[in-house]
Amino acid sequence: MFQHRRTLLALGLSLAIAGPVLAQDKYPSKPVTLIVPQAAGGANDAIARVIAQKLTEQTGQSFIVDNRTGAGGNVGTVAAARARPDGYTLMLTADSSMVINPSLYKSTGFDPVKDFEPVGTVATAGYVLAANPAFPVKNTAELIALAKQQPGKINIGSAGNGTLNHLIGEMLGKAAGIDMVHVPYKGSSAAVTDLVAGQVQVSVQSLPSSIAFIRSGKIKVLGVVNTKRLPALPDAPTIGETVKGFGATPWYGVFAPAGTPKHIVNQLNAEIAKALDTKDVQERLAGVGCEPYKSTPDQFAHLVRDDLPRWAKIVKESGATID
């Protein structure tokens, strides 16, 4: 009898101790910071806010978007890499920061493979080559013809040095054999504002940052950057239909600092997949020219590893470099 009581007492103590531990292990149990290394108003920011709101609804904890800009996304990416690997600081970033910047910059301050745990992709976004309505060209072919007649006379705005917008413009110049003057801005919203005002003639823009201006007629689309025509702009031809082999489909995904526990990474991936399956998230993404894009952590890791050498080749061929 005495031994039996001792056993029950030990079991009770074990459960009493385990209870608080299990409660502490519940994730998330406090707000989560979602670093966005690009400026507010761009594609990444728009996608992040859609996803953050849905994850907040699903988990009951706030997912707070924290825009940390600078150096083409490197500043925010370094901050995410150095964060505590406990699942409470994540990063939602564009492919440019992770798979393009390492080839574009002499030093980024992070290793895209060693410093992060890929959680999962969330979306792809449409990108367009847009122009001020008064600019006297209607499509990519006419732009190329005019640029060859007037080398160094056409200004092309971007979201900043080293951004995907910038690099796509460099790629186009190289592929088409034209010389346009790059005008970097601090974010997509500033670039599209000056495009509407006619301060620059053309600009590469994501649909999230430009679709409202396209629909209102304040800017016009010359060509779609993506490899396929976009559901949001079914009549707009791709640049690749004019410049053979040209095209890219930018992706966006969530990363955690290296060392983040696997069960947290898997839980986050499941929550993201659940969010992307909901009609309201699909509609909100479609409203800004994006499409849901799901992957497992392993699939995402393979995507990053495959894209690094592919973009390294593109960067080298374009001749684009940033100190």
N, C-alpha and C positions, 0 to 999 in steps of 0.2 A: 504493500500500500504506500509506504514512504517513498519507495523508488518511483512508483507511478506518479505520485504528486510532484516529485522533483522533475520528472520528464515533462509533465504538463506545464510546470512553472517555467522550465527552460524554453518550451515551445512558445509560451505566451510572451516571454521576453524577446524571443527571436522575431515574432510577428510585430511586436511593439517597435522594435528597432527597424525592421524592414519597411514598416509603413511609411515613415517620413522619408526614407531613402527613395522608395518608389515614387512618392509624391514629388520629390526634388527632380527625379529623372524625367518627369513629364515634359514634353517639348511640343510647342514653346510655352514657357511659363511666364514670359515677360515680352515686351516689345522687341521686334527684330528690325535692325537697320538694313535697308537695301541700298547699297551704294550704287549710284549711276554715274559713271565717269564721263558722261557727256552733259551738255547744257540743257536746261529746261526748254521745251518747245520742239525738240528734235524727235526722231523716231524712237530712240532708246528710252527717252523720258516718257513718251506717250505710252509705249508698251509697258514700261515698269509701273506706271500708275494704274493701268488696267489690272495687271497681275497682283500688285500690292493690295488693291482694294478687295479683290476676290479672296486672296489668302487671309486677309484680316477677317472676312466674313466666315471663312471655313474653319479657321483655327481659334477664333475668339481672342486673338492677340493682334496688336497693331503691327503691320509691316510698313515702316516709314521710309519713304524715298528720300535719299540724301544725295543731291547732286554735288559731285566733287570734280570740278573741271580743271583742265590744264594739260599741256603737252600732248594734245591729241588723244587724251584718255589715260595717259600714263600716271598722272597724279592720283586719280581715284583708284586705279588698278593697283598701284603700289600700296595705297592705304588698305585696300581689301586684303592684299597678300599678307600684310603685317598684322592684321586683326587677330584677336584670340579665336582659335578654331573650336568654338563652342556652339556654332549654329546661330548666334545672335548678330553676327555681321556677315552679310552676304553681298554679292555683287550681281547686278543684271547689266550686261554689257553687249555692245555690238561686236561682231566678228573682227572688225578692224583693230580694236585694242589688243585682242588676244593673238590673232594670227597674221596681222599685217605689220603692226608696229615693231615687232622684233626684227623685221627686215628693213624697216624704214628708218629707225633711229639707231644711232651708234650705241646708245645704252638706254634701256627702258626702266631699269631698276627692278625688274621682276622676270621670273622664268615662267612662261605660260603653262608649262607641263608640271614642273616640280613644285611650284608655289600654290597650286590650286587643286581642289577637288571638283571636277565637273558635276553639277547637279542635274541639269537637263536643259535642252533648248526650249524656247517658248514660242517663237514666231519667226517668220520671214517677212520682210518689208519690201514694198515696191519702191524703186528709185527711178527718177526721171531726169532727163535733160530738158530744162525749162527755159523759157525766154520771156522777156518783156513783150507785151502785145504789139508795141510799136516797132520792134526789131524786125527788119524786112526779110525774114526767112520763115518757112512754114514747116520744115522738117530737117532731119539730120543731114541729108544730102545737100540741101541748100546752104546749111550752116558751113559744111565742109568747103563747098565751092566759094562762099564769100570769104571764109578764113584764109583760103589759099590766095585769093585776090588781095586781101588786106592782112598780111601776116603781122602779128603783134599789135593789132588795132582793136581786137574784140576782147572785152573783159569777161572773165568767167569767175563768178563768186563761189566760195565754199564755206563750210562751217568752221574752217580753220586749218592751219598747216598740219598735215599728217592725218586729217580725218578721211573717212571713206569718200566723202564728196570730193575732196581734193585729189585723192589718188585716182578716182574714176575719171576725173577730168584729165589728169596726166596720161592715163591709159588711152583715153580717146585721142588725145593729141598725138601720141606715139603711133597708134593704130591707123589713124587717118592721115598722118603726115601734115598736121596743122600746128600753128603756133598761136596760142591765145594767152592773154595776160592773166595770171592767177591773182585773185583778190581775196585774201583770207579774212574771215570775220570771226567774232567770238560767239560761235553757235549758229545753228541753222536759222533761227528766227530772225537774227540780224541780217543774215544773207538774203533771205526771202523778202524781207522788208525793203532792202535796197534794190532787189530785182523788180519788185512791184513799182518802186519809185523811178526806175530807169537809171539808177546809178551804175549798175552793171547790166550788160546785155543778156547774158545767159548764166545759168547756175545748175549744178547737179543738186537735186533735192530729194529727200525721202518723201513719200506720200503723206506720212503723218504730219510733216511740217509744211506741206504745200497744197494738200488736196482741197482745202477750203478756198484758196486763191485760184486754183485751177477751175473749180466749179463756178466761181463767181466771175471768171473771165479776166481776172487781174494779172494772171500769167498764162502762158500757153505751153503745151507740151510738144517738144520737137521729136522726142524719142524716149523709149523705155529702156532703162539700163539692164533690167532683168533678162534672163535668157528666154523667157516666155512672155507673151502679152499678159497684162494684168486684168483680173476680173473687174476691178474698179474703173479701168480705162480700156475696154475691149477694142476700141477703134484705133488706139494709139499703137503704131508699129514699134517694134524693138529697134534699138540702134544696130543690133546684129543683123537685121534685115538689110541694112545698108553697108555696114562695115563687117565683113565676114569674120566670124569667130569671136566677135566682141560680146561680152555679157557677163553678168555676175548676179547672184541672188543672195543678198546679205541676210545673215541669220543673227538672232539674239538669244542669249542664254544666261542661265544663273550659275554662278560659281560660288564655292565656299573656300575659305583658306585651307591649305594643305593640313592634314591632321584632324580635320573635322570628323567626328565619329561616323562610321558607315551607316548606323541605324538612323542618324539624323539626315544624312544625305538621301537615303532611300525614302524616308518619310516626306522630305521636301519634294522629291521627285514625284511621289504619289499625289501630293497635294497640288502640284503644278499640273499634272496630267488631269486630275479631277477638275481643276479650274478651266483648262482648255476644252474640256468636253461640255461645258455649260453653254447654253445658247446665248446668254447675255455677254459673256466674254467673247465668243465668236463674232457676235454682232458688233461689239465695240471695237474689236480689232479690225474687222472688215470696214468699219466706218472711217478708219484712218489709213486704209490701204494695206493692211497686214493680214496674214493668214496664220492660224495656229500651226505649230511645228513641235510635235512631241518626240522625245527620245529617252532612252534609259541613260543612267550615268555612264555606263560602258560605251554605248553608242556615241554619246557626246564626246567622250574622251578620244575615241577613234576619229571623229570628225575633226577635232582640234589638231590631232597629230597628222591627219591627211592634208589639212588646209595649210599648215605651216610651210611645207616645201612648195606647194602650189602657188601661194601668194609670194613667196620669196622669189620665185621665177618671174612672176608678173612685175614685182617691184624692180627687180634688176633690169628687166626689159624696158620698163617705163623710164628708168633713169632717175626716178624720184628718190631723194634722200633728205633727211632732216638731221641737223646736228643736235 
